[in-house]
């Protein structure tokens, strides 16, 4: 059984950036915990993308595109991924 030395909670922009920075420092045994099957698809990922696109400064557009490409390439280059379980959030929220 493999063990993670460091757990990063969330696979959105902040979580992916944290995991990337730790891996660049030579940290091994990283685990990204994400509650959904595909990372960077919920509110924090969408909100960050919208904010970046609304900034009216030179270079903001290319930076946003570069950031999106980096996020996808980092997630696609993970050594392994697992889905541990799923929950029915709507079904569990009964009145």
Secondary structure, 3 states (H helix, E strand, C coil): CCCCCEEEECCCHHHHHHHHHHHHCCCCCEEEECCCCCCCCCHHHHHHHHHHHHCCCCCHHHHHHHHHHHHHHHHHCCCCCCCCCCCCHHHHCCC
